[in-house]
Amino acid sequence: MATAITRAFEHWQAQQILNNLPARPDTVIFAHIPGLDSNSEIDRDEGIPDAAFIVHREAVAQYGVINDSAVAYSVVLDTRVGDFSFNWIGLVDSASNTLCMIVHNALQQKIATAGGVQGNNITRTFVMEFDGAAEASQITVTAQTWQIDFSARLSGIDEITRLANYDYYGHAAFFADGFSVTKETDKYRVNPGLAYIGGIRALLTDAVLLDASENNVIYADVSLQGSVLGQFNAIIHISVKNNADDLANYPDPNGFMHYVAPLALITASGEEDKREANPFDKAIADINAALKEHEKSRNHPDATLAAKGFTQLSSAVDSDSETLAATLKAVKIAMENANARLAKERNGADIPNVALFRQNIGVKGAASLEVGTTAGTVAAGDDSRIVDAISSKNTNIQLPGALTAGSDIRAGRLLSKGDLVAGEGRAQGHATFGVDGNIYGTLWGGYLSTYLSNRTDHRVRAWAAVQGNGTIISSFGFAAINRTNVGGYNFTMSTSNGAYAVTVGIGGGSQNGALSAHSANIWNRTPNSFSIQNANDGGTSYDWRDWPEFYVIVVGP
């Protein structure tokens, strides 16, 4: 790795001091320079790389004084930043675009967390050392105030969580048949499930088969392991010991504490379960036991109108007791008796069969009819219901409102000034014939025009014609196309609608002959991006080179 403070910084710093302004760079640039030798001496007149080589810019996160002649500038690239590779880093003043310090290092990767794959964190600190550095930068904060080791803090948080679980669950608590031991042919099976051991939540996702013999103890060994750069996880080991007295917690050589709990003792008659029940199961078992004891007891008072107690039942319908409760049988008898009677205050409105009632008392149906001109009466004379009735002899029928037919309506030609609807209200679906010729139907999931459009659109998601230097001749569906190195390109699509296929076409005649044209290696796929590299063809590696021109087609939804 090589570093250098540029001459441009010296001129810029002098101007800042003359203007009584801090000489304090505020931005870090990351770039990928093909063919860069990280060990060679840096030219102090070197400038900022071309934009095509710059892969990321990041504002300085912290700065501080190390001593009067040295100041530090730090940036942090967390797991949200990526993906890119870099071998050139520059400290820049963004206002004047002045390159102040340069670092050449071996090619490194910055990967973002995506698709369940953990990315990486990168911290880079520039230390600029020259006479009067602290005064020129006008930095008064010491670097020690933000160069902090959080290991102890994070470990303390994990330990507090573990102790809280321990206070609630005790040393070991198993749920349902999790970690239970059963014999399977000549081996013993530890079933998957959930447990808390030593306050650590242990989820065994797969069954474990192991050998054991009589008087052996099958046990679980659980520890919480990880590092400050990643997630801590419960590490579960299932093993066998000869004696239950050997099951003690212990620290391993790396300082991680292991917590041990027995699962089963192998005896001549079978497997003796040694798991501790979880607090919920214990509480439920205690409640059920108390209820069973309560059920057996007969020392309960009878219920009265003024006091709670056990109620005695009776099916009698002629009792006036205030200490007996009626059964459903007594209620049924009373209801049947009441339903068989007519309420005089309802004046016959509760008669269930009025027609049969009239027949039984000798009154015919005409007795209940009323002549009039309103609905519900018998029409007579010039009543509009007679005068305006439709005749089957009329050949030109016009209706002022809607027509509802109980059967088919047949016509040689059917005219409509609005939409035609077929099957409205039917569970199987319906269709609407619009005045503009479009059809809306359940079968199409909406408009037929939309259905047909969806059947034909989006077959080619993106295409591009590209020159070897990264110049885009023409393209469709790509948000960005970048040349990352010799013969290497990164394509970012405008959409990410699911799976897709990529085809790269190379004209052998335009590539200095067929021997110079090799198939592209497509890699680094994401839902909306991929990279190609021309270094491999049919399993044979070739020197990287830029094609004069190639074509990319992406097929997918």
C-alpha positions in Angstrom: 0.0 0.0 0.0 1.2 3.5 -0.9 0.1 6.9 0.4 0.9 10.5 -0.4 -0.2 14.1 0.4 -0.6 16.0 -2.9 0.9 19.2 -3.9 -2.6 20.5 -4.7 -3.3 20.2 -1.0 -0.3 22.3 -0.1 -1.5 25.2 -2.4 -5.1 24.8 -1.2 -4.1 24.7 2.5 -2.0 27.9 2.1 -5.0 29.7 0.5 -7.3 28.5 3.3 -4.9 29.8 6.0 -4.7 33.2 4.2 -8.5 33.4 4.2 -8.6 32.3 7.9 -10.6 29.2 6.8 -10.1 25.6 8.1 -8.0 23.4 5.8 -10.3 20.4 6.5 -11.2 18.0 3.6 -14.7 16.6 3.9 -15.2 13.8 1.3 -13.6 10.4 0.5 -13.7 9.0 -3.0 -13.3 5.3 -3.8 -12.3 4.2 -7.3 -11.3 1.1 -9.2 -8.3 1.8 -11.5 -7.5 -1.1 -13.8 -3.8 -2.2 -13.7 -3.0 0.0 -10.6 0.2 -1.1 -8.8 -0.5 -0.5 -5.1 3.1 -0.7 -4.1 4.6 1.8 -6.5 5.4 5.4 -5.4 2.5 7.8 -5.9 2.9 10.9 -8.1 2.1 13.9 -5.8 0.7 15.7 -8.8 -1.8 12.9 -9.5 -5.4 14.1 -9.8 -8.9 12.7 -9.2 -9.7 9.7 -11.5 -12.2 9.9 -14.4 -15.8 9.5 -13.3 -15.9 6.1 -15.1 -13.5 4.7 -12.5 -15.2 6.3 -9.4 -17.4 3.7 -7.7 -18.5 5.6 -4.5 -18.3 8.9 -2.6 -18.7 9.2 1.1 -18.7 12.2 3.4 -16.2 12.2 6.3 -18.0 10.8 9.3 -15.5 11.9 12.0 -12.3 13.9 12.3 -10.0 14.5 15.3 -6.6 15.7 16.5 -3.9 13.1 17.2 -1.2 15.7 18.0 -0.2 19.1 16.9 1.2 17.7 13.7 -1.3 15.0 12.8 -5.1 15.0 12.3 -7.3 12.0 11.4 -10.3 11.7 9.1 -12.6 8.6 9.1 -15.4 7.2 7.0 -17.6 4.2 7.7 -19.2 2.1 4.9 -21.9 0.0 6.6 -23.7 -3.0 5.2 -26.1 -0.8 3.2 -23.3 0.3 0.9 -22.2 -1.8 -2.1 -21.6 -3.7 -4.3 -18.2 -2.5 -5.8 -14.5 -3.1 -5.8 -11.8 -0.4 -5.2 -8.0 0.0 -5.1 -7.8 3.8 -5.0 -8.9 6.1 -2.2 -8.7 9.9 -2.2 -9.4 12.5 0.5 -11.0 15.5 -1.2 -12.3 19.0 -0.4 -15.7 18.9 -2.1 -16.1 22.7 -2.3 -13.0 23.3 -4.4 -12.7 19.7 -5.8 -9.1 19.6 -4.4 -7.5 16.2 -4.0 -5.6 16.3 -0.7 -4.4 12.8 0.0 -4.1 9.5 -2.0 -4.0 5.9 -0.9 -3.2 3.0 -3.4 -4.1 -0.4 -2.0 -4.8 -4.0 -3.2 -8.2 -4.5 -4.8 -10.9 -4.8 -2.1 -14.6 -5.6 -2.3 -17.5 -3.7 -0.5 -20.6 -5.9 -0.4 -24.0 -4.8 0.8 -26.4 -7.0 2.7 -29.0 -8.3 0.2 -31.2 -11.4 -0.3 -30.3 -12.8 3.2 -26.6 -12.6 2.5 -24.6 -10.6 5.1 -22.6 -7.7 3.7 -19.4 -6.2 5.2 -18.5 -3.0 7.1 -15.4 -1.0 6.1 -13.8 1.8 8.1 -11.0 3.9 6.5 -9.0 6.5 8.5 -6.7 9.0 6.8 -3.9 10.5 9.1 -2.4 13.7 7.6 0.9 14.5 9.3 2.7 17.8 8.7 3.8 20.8 10.8 0.8 22.7 12.2 -1.8 20.2 11.0 -4.1 20.7 13.9 -3.9 24.5 13.7 -4.4 24.6 9.9 -7.5 22.2 10.0 -8.9 24.1 13.1 -9.8 20.7 14.6 -10.0 20.6 18.4 -11.7 17.3 19.0 -9.3 14.4 19.8 -9.5 11.2 17.9 -9.8 9.3 21.1 -13.3 10.6 21.6 -14.7 8.6 18.7 -12.2 5.7 18.3 -14.2 3.5 20.8 -14.3 -0.3 21.2 -17.9 -1.4 21.6 -17.1 -5.1 22.3 -17.6 -4.8 26.1 -20.8 -2.9 25.6 -22.3 -5.3 23.1 -21.3 -8.3 25.3 -23.0 -6.7 28.3 -26.2 -6.3 26.4 -26.2 -10.0 25.4 -25.5 -11.0 29.0 -28.4 -8.8 30.4 -30.7 -10.6 27.9 -29.4 -14.0 28.9 -29.8 -13.3 32.6 -33.4 -12.0 32.1 -34.2 -15.3 30.4 -32.5 -17.2 33.1 -34.6 -15.4 35.8 -37.8 -16.4 34.0 -37.0 -19.9 32.6 -34.4 -21.1 35.1 -31.4 -23.1 34.0 -33.3 -25.2 31.5 -36.9 -25.1 30.1 -38.1 -27.3 27.2 -41.2 -26.7 25.2 -43.6 -29.6 24.1 -41.5 -32.5 22.7 -38.5 -30.3 21.8 -35.1 -32.0 22.5 -37.0 -35.2 23.6 -35.2 -38.5 23.1 -36.6 -41.6 21.4 -35.0 -44.8 20.3 -34.8 -45.3 16.6 -33.5 -48.8 15.6 -30.0 -49.0 17.2 -29.6 -45.3 17.7 -31.2 -42.5 19.8 -33.0 -39.6 18.2 -33.1 -36.1 19.7 -36.2 -34.4 18.3 -36.1 -30.8 17.0 -37.8 -28.1 19.0 -37.3 -25.1 21.3 -35.6 -24.8 24.7 -34.0 -22.2 26.9 -30.7 -23.4 28.4 -28.7 -21.2 30.7 -30.9 -18.3 29.5 -29.9 -18.8 25.8 -32.8 -19.4 23.4 -31.9 -22.7 21.6 -33.9 -23.7 18.5 -32.9 -27.2 17.2 -34.1 -27.2 13.6 -33.2 -30.8 12.7 -33.3 -34.1 14.5 -29.9 -35.5 15.8 -29.1 -39.3 15.7 -26.4 -40.6 18.0 -25.1 -43.7 19.7 -25.7 -44.3 23.5 -25.7 -47.2 25.9 -27.2 -48.1 29.2 -26.5 -45.5 32.0 -25.3 -43.0 29.5 -26.7 -39.4 29.7 -27.7 -37.6 26.5 -27.3 -33.8 27.0 -27.4 -30.5 25.2 -24.4 -28.0 25.3 -25.5 -24.5 24.3 -23.3 -21.3 23.9 -23.8 -17.9 22.4 -21.0 -17.2 19.9 -20.2 -14.5 17.3 -18.1 -11.4 16.9 -18.7 -7.6 17.1 -18.7 -7.6 13.3 -21.6 -10.0 12.9 -24.7 -11.5 14.5 -24.3 -13.7 17.6 -26.0 -17.1 17.3 -26.8 -20.0 19.7 -24.4 -22.9 19.0 -26.0 -26.3 20.0 -24.1 -29.5 20.5 -25.9 -32.8 21.4 -23.6 -35.4 23.0 -23.3 -38.3 25.4 -21.6 -38.6 28.8 -21.2 -41.6 31.1 -22.3 -39.8 34.3 -24.8 -37.1 35.0 -22.5 -35.6 37.6 -20.1 -34.5 34.8 -22.7 -32.0 33.4 -21.4 -28.7 34.5 -21.2 -25.3 32.7 -17.8 -24.4 31.4 -15.9 -21.7 29.4 -14.1 -22.7 26.2 -10.6 -21.5 25.2 -12.1 -18.6 23.2 -13.9 -17.3 26.3 -17.4 -18.3 25.3 -19.5 -19.8 28.2 -21.2 -23.2 27.6 -24.4 -24.1 29.4 -25.2 -27.8 29.8 -28.6 -29.6 30.5 -29.5 -33.3 30.5 -32.0 -34.6 28.1 -32.4 -38.3 28.9 -30.9 -41.1 30.9 -30.6 -44.4 29.1 -31.8 -47.3 31.3 -32.4 -51.0 30.8 -36.2 -50.3 30.5 -35.9 -47.4 28.0 -35.3 -43.6 28.0 -35.9 -41.6 31.2 -36.8 -38.1 30.3 -34.6 -35.6 32.2 -35.9 -32.4 30.5 -37.3 -29.6 32.7 -40.8 -28.4 31.7 -41.1 -24.7 30.8 -43.0 -22.4 33.2 -46.1 -22.3 31.1 -46.5 -26.1 31.1 -45.8 -26.1 34.9 -48.5 -23.5 35.5 -51.1 -25.2 33.4 -50.3 -28.6 35.0 -50.7 -27.0 38.5 -54.0 -25.3 37.5 -55.4 -28.6 36.0 -54.4 -30.5 39.2 -56.2 -27.9 41.4 -59.3 -28.0 39.2 -59.4 -31.8 39.4 -59.2 -31.7 43.2 -61.9 -29.0 43.3 -64.2 -31.2 41.1 -63.9 -34.1 43.5 -65.0 -31.9 46.4 -68.8 -31.8 47.3 -68.4 -29.1 49.9 -70.2 -26.4 47.9 -73.2 -24.3 49.0 -76.4 -24.3 46.9 -77.2 -21.2 44.9 -80.0 -18.9 46.0 -81.4 -15.6 44.7 -79.0 -13.8 47.0 -75.8 -16.0 47.0 -73.6 -17.9 44.6 -73.4 -21.6 44.7 -74.1 -24.9 43.0 -77.5 -25.0 41.2 -79.9 -28.0 41.4 -81.9 -28.7 38.3 -85.6 -29.6 37.9 -87.8 -30.5 34.9 -91.1 -29.7 36.7 -93.4 -27.1 35.0 -95.7 -26.7 38.0 -93.1 -25.8 40.6 -92.8 -22.4 42.3 -89.3 -23.1 43.8 -86.7 -20.3 43.9 -83.8 -22.6 44.6 -84.2 -25.0 41.6 -83.3 -24.2 38.0 -85.4 -25.3 35.0 -83.9 -27.8 32.6 -84.2 -27.5 28.8 -86.9 -30.1 29.1 -89.0 -27.9 31.3 -88.5 -24.9 29.1 -89.5 -27.0 26.0 -92.8 -28.0 27.6 -93.6 -24.4 28.6 -92.8 -23.1 25.1 -94.9 -25.8 23.4 -97.8 -24.9 25.7 -97.4 -21.2 24.9 -97.0 -21.7 21.2 -100.3 -23.6 21.0 -102.3 -20.6 22.3 -103.4 -17.3 20.6 -102.8 -14.0 22.2 -106.1 -12.1 22.4 -104.3 -8.7 22.2 -103.0 -9.6 18.7 -106.5 -9.9 17.2 -105.7 -13.0 15.2 -102.3 -11.7 13.8 -100.6 -14.8 15.3 -102.8 -17.3 13.3 -100.2 -19.5 11.5 -102.4 -20.5 8.5 -105.0 -17.8 7.8 -106.3 -19.5 4.6 -107.0 -22.7 6.5 -108.5 -20.7 9.4 -110.9 -19.0 6.9 -111.8 -22.3 5.4 -112.5 -23.8 8.8 -114.9 -20.9 9.7 -116.6 -21.0 6.2 -115.2 -17.7 4.8 -114.0 -17.7 1.2 -111.0 -15.9 -0.3 -113.1 -13.1 -1.8 -114.0 -11.9 1.6 -110.5 -10.6 2.1 -110.3 -8.7 -1.2 -110.7 -4.9 -1.5 -111.6 -3.1 -4.7 -109.6 0.1 -5.4 -107.1 1.9 -7.7 -103.9 1.3 -5.6 -101.5 -1.6 -5.3 -102.9 -4.5 -3.3 -106.6 -3.9 -4.3 -108.7 -5.5 -7.0 -108.7 -3.4 -10.3 -112.1 -2.5 -11.8 -113.5 -0.1 -14.4 -111.0 2.4 -16.0 -108.3 1.6 -13.5 -104.9 2.4 -15.1 -103.8 -1.1 -14.3 -106.3 -2.3 -16.9 -106.2 0.6 -19.3 -102.3 0.7 -19.5 -101.9 -3.0 -19.6 -99.7 -4.4 -22.5 -101.6 -6.4 -25.1 -100.0 -9.3 -27.0 -101.6 -7.8 -30.1 -99.6 -4.6 -29.9 -96.6 -4.6 -32.4 -95.0 -1.4 -31.2 -94.5 -1.6 -27.4 -92.7 1.3 -25.7 -91.9 1.2 -22.0 -91.1 4.3 -19.8 -88.7 2.3 -17.6 -86.7 -0.9 -17.3 -87.9 -4.2 -18.7 -87.4 -7.4 -16.7 -88.1 -10.7 -18.5 -88.4 -14.1 -16.9 -87.3 -15.9 -20.1 -85.4 -15.2 -23.3 -85.8 -11.9 -25.3 -85.3 -12.6 -29.0 -84.7 -10.0 -31.7 -83.5 -9.9 -35.3 -81.5 -6.8 -34.4 -80.9 -5.4 -30.9 -80.0 -1.7 -30.6 -78.7 -0.1 -27.4 -77.6 3.5 -26.7 -75.5 2.3 -23.7 -73.5 -0.7 -22.6 -74.9 -4.3 -22.8 -74.5 -6.4 -19.7 -74.8 -10.3 -19.8 -75.1 -12.4 -16.7 -75.1 -9.6 -14.2 -75.4 -10.9 -10.6 -74.5 -14.5 -11.5 -71.9 -16.2 -9.4 -70.2 -17.6 -12.5 -69.4 -14.1 -13.6 -70.7 -11.6 -16.1 -69.6 -9.6 -19.2 -70.2 -5.9 -20.3 -70.1 -4.9 -24.0 -69.0 -1.3 -24.0 -70.2 1.3 -26.5 -66.5 1.7 -27.6 -66.2 -1.9 -28.6 -64.3 -3.1 -25.5 -65.5 -6.1 -23.5 -65.2 -6.3 -19.7 -65.6 -9.8 -18.4 -64.9 -12.1 -15.4 -63.1 -14.6 -17.7 -60.6 -11.9 -18.7 -60.1 -10.6 -15.2 -61.1 -7.1 -16.4 -61.1 -5.5 -19.8 -60.3 -7.7 -22.8 -58.0 -5.1 -24.2 -55.9 -5.1 -21.0 -55.9 -9.0 -21.0 -54.6 -9.0 -24.6 -52.0 -6.3 -23.8 -50.7 -8.3 -20.8 -50.4 -11.3 -23.0 -48.1 -9.6 -25.5 -46.2 -6.9 -23.5 -43.0 -7.2 -21.5 -41.6 -10.3 -23.3 -38.3 -8.4 -23.9 -37.5 -6.6 -20.6 -34.4 -4.8 -21.9 -31.9 -4.7 -24.8 -28.8 -2.7 -25.6 -26.1 -2.3 -28.2 -22.8 -1.3 -26.5 -19.3 -0.4 -27.7 -16.3 -2.0 -25.9 -15.4 1.3 -24.2 -18.8 1.4 -22.5 -20.4 3.8 -24.9 -24.1 3.0 -25.4 -25.2 2.8 -29.0 -28.8 2.2 -28.2 -30.8 0.7 -25.3 -34.1 0.0 -23.8 -35.1 -1.0 -20.2 -31.7 -0.3 -18.7 -31.3 2.3 -15.9 -27.4 2.2 -16.2 -24.7 0.5 -18.1 -21.1 0.8 -16.8 -17.8 -0.5 -18.0 -16.1 -1.8 -14.8 -12.8 -3.0 -16.2 -11.3 -4.4 -19.5 -13.9 -6.6 -21.0 -16.2 -6.2 -17.9 -19.5 -4.4 -17.8 -22.3 -4.0 -15.2 -25.9 -3.7 -16.4 -28.7 -2.3 -14.1 -32.3 -2.8 -15.3 -35.1 -0.3 -14.8 -37.4 -3.0 -13.3 -37.1 -6.2 -11.2 -40.2 -8.2 -12.1 -38.9 -11.7 -11.4 -36.7 -14.3 -13.2 -35.0 -13.3 -16.5 -32.6 -14.7 -19.1 -29.6 -12.8 -20.6 -28.2 -13.3 -24.1 -25.0 -11.6 -25.2 -24.3 -11.5 -28.9 -20.8 -10.8 -30.5 -20.2 -10.5 -34.2 -17.1 -12.6 -35.0 -16.5 -10.7 -38.2 -16.2 -7.4 -36.3 -14.1 -8.8 -33.5 -10.7 -9.2 -35.5 -11.8 -12.6 -36.5 -13.7 -15.5 -34.9 -10.7 -16.5 -32.8 -10.8 -13.2 -30.9 -14.5 -13.5 -30.0 -15.3 -15.5 -26.9 -18.6 -16.1 -25.1 -19.4 -13.7 -22.3 -19.3 -14.9 -18.7 -22.6 -13.6 -17.0 -22.3 -13.3 -13.2 -23.1 -11.2 -10.1 -26.8 -11.5 -10.8 -29.4 -9.6 -8.7 -33.2 -9.1 -9.3 -32.4 -6.0 -11.4 -28.7 -6.2 -12.4 -25.9 -8.4 -13.7 -22.3 -8.3 -14.9 -20.6 -9.8 -17.9 -16.9 -10.5 -18.4 -15.3 -11.9 -21.6 -12.5 -13.8 -19.8 -14.0 -17.4 -20.0 -15.4 -19.4 -22.9 -16.3 -23.1 -22.7 -14.3 -23.5 -19.5 -11.1 -21.9 -21.0 -9.8 -18.6 -19.7 -8.6 -15.9 -22.1 -7.0 -12.5 -21.7 -9.5 -9.8 -21.0 -10.2 -7.5 -24.0 -12.8 -4.9 -25.0 -15.1 -6.0 -27.8 -15.6 -3.3 -30.5 -19.3 -3.9 -30.3 -21.7 -6.4 -28.6 -25.4 -6.8 -28.0 -27.3 -7.7 -24.8 -31.0 -9.0 -24.7 -32.8 -9.6 -21.4 -36.0 -11.8 -21.7 -38.5 -11.8 -18.8 -41.6 -10.3 -17.4 
